[in-house]
């Protein structure tokens, strides 16, 4: 048993999700993510049960822990009441804390999650705002969304759900500052702010500088695909 496993087992989500896996494979059989990706909930549980730090570190550096969609199908079907989805959340936190997330392409996407969903929460109280869903990044939404995107303020006035108005109806209302302060205090107390900071630091360490992190971010903003940024593995 190593330091990584010791840290993992301290996480309450790990304690709730792991109750001695029987290795029956039901979790993998019902997992939607396992059908389309290189991801096996059973493999994840086996690696955790091995208590082998080398295997756990390899898992934390891989894309695998980022494929889980958190549907919790594994929890409802497991004969032992295990929840790989909960274990995955504990593994993701461990990966971010140690900077291992930056070693995989899916892991590096945590920068977008932090800068879009995380910062939206701290500024507006929502994870996703309509202006984040640009037609250039989501062409599959078609012409109707393109029209809405260009005229959203005007259209929401028509629908009587105006934007950026305190306590108005709809998902674009402004939440009172007193409530926002409470939300930020929760993020601080639960360690969410610390994890968000760890994402920025982990990316800076991987890419070599804050300037390269901004280039990586800008590549995604402009092209919608972070793989267009070439990682210099020699750094």
Phi, psi and omega in degrees: 000126184250185184294320180298314180295320178302319179292320180299315186287349175282343183285128184297332178290325175293317181297324179282333187267340185244111180234047182072091182289137179271354181063033182281336177087003179301321181302318180288324181296326183262357187281118178297324182292327181292337182287333188242349184231167175282074187212128179227112176305323179297318178299318180299314181294322179297317180297317179297318181292338179293335182059022182267114184299325181295317178292320180294318179298318179299320178295318181294335180269357186264169174288340194303318185288352181261357180279334183301130181267005177060037177277342178065023172301326180298321183293318184288337183259345186290126180294343179256004180074018176289161176221099178299326180301320178291319178298321178300318179298320177294320178295321180296318179297319179296319180297318180291316182301323183266358179079006182290335182303328185289353180277349181237154182296316178292325178295318181296340177293351175296338176297320180290319178300318180293312186283336178263291185293313183296311182287330173300317180299317183287332182266323188235344181087008177233151178281324186224132178246154184302324182291346175285338186266077185284141177303328180295326180273337183230062182298337181294345180283345169081189187291327181299316179293322179300318179294315179299317182301320183281337185235025190298320182297316180294316182293323181289334171295318179300319184278358182063033172232067188297154180275152168056037177239130186299127176058024173284166177292160173095169188278358179249020178287160174269125179278134182306143186301326179299320178290323178295322178297322178295318179298316180296325178294323177295316178298322180291314185291329183273355179091003182295321179296319180298319179293321179297318177296323181294329177296313179298315181294320180295320179291321179296320179295319182290317186269347173103338180193163176296326180297321179290326176298320179293324176296318178299313179298314183295327177299318179291318180300319186278329187244344182074010181215109183293343180292349176284349173270125183271119179284130175269100184289350180278349180283000000 
